[in-house]
């Protein structure tokens, strides 16, 4: 990222992100998860935007609540 911050890092349908843009979005997401009590030691997963909870812990006790 440091060598080529303006190069394309991720491309999707009709949208692309540079390494700098992707880094900002990931850090914002990490901050939001941290504010909600998610620890750096937790494993999380992403789901489609239509899912009831787009991000959440993957611990077995939480799986049944999704």
C-alpha positions as a Markdown table, in Angstrom:
| # | Residue | x | y | z |
|---|---|---|---|---|
| 1 | Unk | 0.0 | 0.0 | 0.0 |
| 2 | Unk | 2.7 | 2.5 | 0.9 |
| 3 | Unk | 4.5 | 2.0 | -2.4 |
| 4 | Unk | 1.4 | 2.5 | -4.6 |
| 5 | Unk | -1.4 | 4.1 | -2.6 |
| 6 | Unk | -3.3 | 5.3 | -5.6 |
| 7 | Unk | -3.4 | 2.0 | -7.5 |
| 8 | Unk | -6.5 | -0.1 | -7.6 |
| 9 | Unk | -6.8 | -2.5 | -4.7 |
| 10 | Unk | -10.3 | -3.8 | -5.2 |
| 11 | Unk | -12.7 | -3.7 | -8.1 |
| 12 | Unk | -16.4 | -4.5 | -8.0 |
| 13 | Unk | -19.4 | -4.0 | -10.2 |
| 14 | Unk | -19.4 | -0.3 | -11.1 |
| 15 | Unk | -16.9 | 0.6 | -8.4 |
| 16 | Unk | -13.2 | 0.4 | -7.6 |
| 17 | Unk | -11.2 | 1.4 | -4.5 |
| 18 | Unk | -7.6 | 2.5 | -4.3 |
| 19 | Unk | -5.4 | 1.1 | -1.5 |
| 20 | Unk | -5.8 | 4.4 | 0.3 |
| 21 | Unk | -9.6 | 4.4 | 0.1 |
| 22 | Unk | -9.8 | 0.7 | 1.1 |
| 23 | Unk | -7.5 | 1.4 | 4.1 |
| 24 | Unk | -9.7 | 4.2 | 5.2 |
| 25 | Unk | -12.8 | 2.1 | 5.0 |
| 26 | Unk | -11.3 | -0.9 | 6.8 |
| 27 | Unk | -10.0 | 1.4 | 9.6 |
| 28 | Unk | -13.5 | 3.0 | 9.9 |
| 29 | Unk | -15.1 | -0.4 | 10.1 |
| 30 | Unk | -12.5 | -1.6 | 12.7 |
| 31 | Unk | -13.2 | 1.5 | 14.8 |
| 32 | Unk | -17.0 | 0.9 | 14.6 |
| 33 | Unk | -16.6 | -2.7 | 15.7 |
| 34 | Unk | -14.2 | -1.7 | 18.5 |
| 35 | Unk | -16.8 | 0.8 | 19.8 |
| 36 | Unk | -19.3 | -2.0 | 19.9 |
| 37 | Unk | -17.0 | -4.1 | 22.1 |
| 38 | Unk | -15.5 | -6.4 | 19.4 |
| 39 | Unk | -12.1 | -7.4 | 20.5 |
| 40 | Unk | -9.1 | -7.8 | 18.2 |
| 41 | Unk | -9.0 | -11.5 | 19.3 |
| 42 | Unk | -12.6 | -12.1 | 18.0 |
| 43 | Unk | -13.1 | -13.8 | 14.6 |
| 44 | Unk | -15.8 | -12.0 | 12.6 |
| 45 | Unk | -17.4 | -12.7 | 9.3 |
| 46 | Unk | -19.1 | -10.6 | 6.7 |
| 47 | Unk | -22.4 | -11.5 | 5.1 |
| 48 | Unk | -24.5 | -10.0 | 2.3 |
| 49 | Unk | -25.9 | -6.5 | 3.0 |
| 50 | Unk | -29.4 | -8.0 | 3.1 |
| 51 | Unk | -28.5 | -10.2 | 6.1 |
| 52 | Unk | -30.0 | -9.2 | 9.5 |
| 53 | Unk | -26.5 | -8.7 | 10.9 |
| 54 | Unk | -23.8 | -7.9 | 8.3 |
| 55 | Unk | -21.0 | -8.3 | 10.8 |
| 56 | Unk | -20.8 | -10.3 | 13.9 |
| 57 | Unk | -18.9 | -12.7 | 16.1 |
| 58 | Unk | -18.4 | -16.2 | 14.9 |
| 59 | Unk | -18.4 | -17.8 | 18.4 |
| 60 | Unk | -20.7 | -20.9 | 18.6 |
| 61 | Unk | -22.9 | -19.3 | 21.3 |
| 62 | Unk | -23.7 | -16.5 | 18.9 |
| 63 | Unk | -24.3 | -18.6 | 15.8 |
| 64 | Unk | -27.8 | -19.7 | 16.9 |
| 65 | Unk | -29.0 | -16.0 | 17.2 |
| 66 | Unk | -28.3 | -15.2 | 13.5 |
